[in-house]
């Protein structure tokens, strides 16, 4: 029997558009004398159909009737099929030929944008791929079910992990911006890796002429990072502007500190004090909520959030500052993946050094104070070559402090979380320092960072486990086992 796998691009929540495409593919399969055509699950609606209104269900029923009428003369199936001698289904049996038919498209569930890249595949009874559709391409894949085990293995060029990630990011950004009707974007660039990767990604999607890069230095930003920002813009060919923020920060500080705070019951007054820490956060908010938002509004577009997953885990970002934006494309990538993506962009996407080597090699720093002076080798309080893996263990590995401390006490933490053992000893020479660091970030992850994640822009999912969309902020919890082990370890060195 000649079967056609219909790898189609679906529009989530638009059953009439999907129905038109399904019918077109049915007619094409019939013209090619296929006896059966198989579409992905939920192909009509383009997404799961839980909790639909009666009106929408009636619309779906009408679409289904149109499809059934068009399918006269060909067997029609959606998703998993099981027959007495079948191939058919998603890995239902390891002893029979099988196939999977995958959609292309995005499903925006609010906080997260899931990307479906296709790659529909036919496997023989030994589990070897004998036919595979292209990624991100609509395609009808034809085969004879009786001939699968006679087919030679498919010549499949395996994609690297970073190639898969970039494919999802590029497609996800493109379709999301099309969905909201946006053909330009504004990006705040600092001379750091995250904003540089965002600039290169969006330039590839929209064209460099539609990407506006804005550098917003304060007195803490070095000439090094300012120069790297300009070099990045020149390499990409983007529109570029420099908007210093020091004057506006100082004006805000002066205004707030000189405005009396009155206690209305007795008429006494006091004044606010804008500490150095407060002024750090003011810089981030001034850049995003004032400058980038105004530039984007003048261009009738949005601005990006350039967060990564390490920062999102612990809330190392300012609410209404660098947490803001229309889309956080790279927020499901750990910092080491951001660096790998920078290399991939230079080598594979552009074929030249668009992201300057200086940006890749400079110490990661928000440059919000003298304590983060990149020219002196000072940067963020996060040691990404360790904390990336610790935070990944929290978020994707489900490990809690007791698990981490047990592994540390047994000398197997580096193996458990996947980082260099020497790095752990270098950063934390004593048990007390290790414990203090662990608790600092666990408290952040389960505390204020939850509120920040809930208010952050949507992100494109590239990992197996993004943050939960319905996180509850109950605060950090430590098991009795953790407390007991902590006491034993600290007592042993005192």
Secondary structure, DSSP 8 states (H G I E B T S, - for coil): -EEEEEE-B--TT-HHHHHHHHHHHHHHHHHTT-SEEEE-TTTTTSS--TT--HHHHHHHHHHHHHHHHHTTTSEEEES----TT---SSS--SSS-EEE---EEEEE-SSEEEEEEB--EEE-TTS-EEEE--BT--EEEEEEGGGGGGS---------HHHHHHHHHHHHHHHHHHHTT---EEEE--SSHHHHHHHHHHHHHH-GGGEEEEE---TTS-HHHHHHHHHHHHHHT-EEEE---HHHHHHHHHHHHTS-EE-TTT--EE-----HHHHHHHHHHIIIIIIIHHHHHHHTSEE-----HHHHHHT-S-TTTTT-SS-BTTTTS-HHHHHHHHHHIIIIISSS--S-HHHHHS------SGGG-GGGT---S--HHHHHHHHHHHHTS---HHHHHHHHHTT-HHHHHTS-HHHHHHH--SHHHHHHHHHHHHHHHHTHHHHHHHHS--EE--SS----TT---------HHHHHHHHHHHHHT-
